[in-house]
Amino acid sequence: MTEGTGHNSNAQLRSIVDRIVKLEEEKAERAEDIRGVFAEAKGNGFDPAALRVVVKEKREDNEKRKKRQEREEIVTVYRTQLGLPL
């Protein structure tokens, strides 16, 4: 027998699989809810692509935010040096 076989581990495996299936269903429901909110935003004149960027930035931790801001500052310097619009 391999590790993880037997009656107790079968019950445990079934429980784990059932929980994952339930969570995947909930995740799909949440994704549908999120799509609905984006559709509502679009219907109210908001740009969904821009909203996705803002949501992503809002979820960033402080370290990622600091690195992003530093990168944006460098990009601004490059744009200025090349005469590109900011």
Buried (B, 14 or more C-beta within 10 A) or exposed (E): EEEEEEEEEEEEEEEEEEEEEEEEEEEEEEEEEEEEEBEEBEEEEEEEEEBEEEEEEEEEEEEEEEEEEEEEEEEEEEEEEEEEEE
